[in-house]
Amino acid sequence: MPRTIWKGAVSFGLVHIPVALVPATTRQGIDFDWLDKRSMDRVGYKRINKTTGEDIESENIVKGVEYEKGHYVVISDDEIKAAHPKATQTVDIVAFVDAKDISFLYIDTPYYLTPDRRGEKVYALLRETLIETGKVGIANVVLRNKQHLAVVMPMGKALVMNTLRWADEVRGVEYLEMKDEALNADLNPRELDMAKRLVEDMTEEWKPEQFKDTFQDQIMELVERKAREGKLEAVGGPEEAVDRRSADVIDLTELLKRSLAGKSSSKAAARDEPEDEEDDEEDNAAQAKAPARKTAASKTTGTKAKAPAKTTSGTTRKASASKTSSTTSKSRKKAS
């Protein structure tokens, strides 16, 4: 079953269409985890004071906006919450425009709109109306406490909602400062005709599945080959650390630090983190590249875990050799 992330309604005029929102895309790619090459432990993110280099607890972190160079205005969480638009659970269509007038530059994230709670008939009515008129609906919608501009359009038998970039987020062509030779070129009719024929010769049906992410394929082939060759590294984590430290002395503080580091490096938590915390993560990413140190407690417990085994083994060998020598000596005396 598709994963529904939002339920509400599409509304225009007096028409109310109950719908559910389903992501139309999925993110693919290779996730490279950071590891300490000396110990193969996972490396996590840290929140530090960039001036002192000291670790900062979450309760001591506030959000600020740089008003001028080196001067910030601090905004509280309550003030941020109050500024968020109120979630109405409605895709509120405010206008209809020609589909061809929406530039690809404005398209951001696509979602499927599926009919919900006996809204099938009115859903189909809006879909067919948009198809026959060649129009799309421009709407306001609030998703996860963030206001979006969106476009509702038909795609086959479904309705799709694409969030749009705001006008001030899209740069105009004038930003490129292109020369007049490119803007108003005097083209040779013969060259233009040849170019058209070349385009026609290369024209084919759009089949997105024939295009692959070659980087991802090559990396995964390399991973498979190295795994078959036995080039695998045992990576320690907070849960393995408890087993490795099953000696007489356990440093509880260090275990807690490693557990927190493991949680902060979780990819799932990073994807689910609210959008207004993305800047915090970007600031911290630069600090995360410093390799994690092996802790003194780890070295201590590692030594204590190995030492008894070595001593016991050595004692056993000596005792066995002594016993054998004594037995041999007695046998010789009896023989003589």
Summary of the structure (lengths in Angstrom):
residues: 336
radius of gyration: 32.7
end to end distance: 90.0
largest distance: 120.9
contacts: 731
relative contact order: 0.13
helix: 46%
strand: 23%
